[in-house]
Amino acid sequence: MLVCAVRTTLGRFADQLDEGRDALLIAVAVADELIWTSQMGSTGAHPDWVSLAPMGASRETTVGEWVSLVGSQSSGRNVLVSV
């Protein structure tokens, strides 16, 4: 699923995911030449993925806040999240 988002929350993405089938890739331009990405799936679709709460996020977390949270917690690791 490709979504163009301007100042939206993670809950708006979650509402568009089909349980157990859909995954979402968020790609955000950072500075002039960098692209930051994060993968999300619907709740329960990926049992090995972390949920939002342990990351300090919720459905009301904005994409900008999500970039900051993941950046501060993942130390360059890929974080796969169920919404």
C-alpha positions, 0 to 999 in steps of 0.5 A: 500500500502506498500512502501520501501523508501530510501531518497524519497519525499512525492510526490513519494508516492502521485504519487502511490496513486489511487485517493479516494481509496488508503491510505499509512502508512509510518513506520520509525525506530527511534533509536533502539527500536521505530517505528514512523508512519504516514498515508497519503491518496490521495488529496480529498480522506479524506476531514477531513484530513489536507493537506501538506501545513498547516503542512509546507510541500510539495510534495518535502518534504523528509520522514526525513523532514516529521518525524521532521515536524510532531514530532514538530507539533503534540505533540503525536497526530495522524496526518492524511494527504492528499497528 
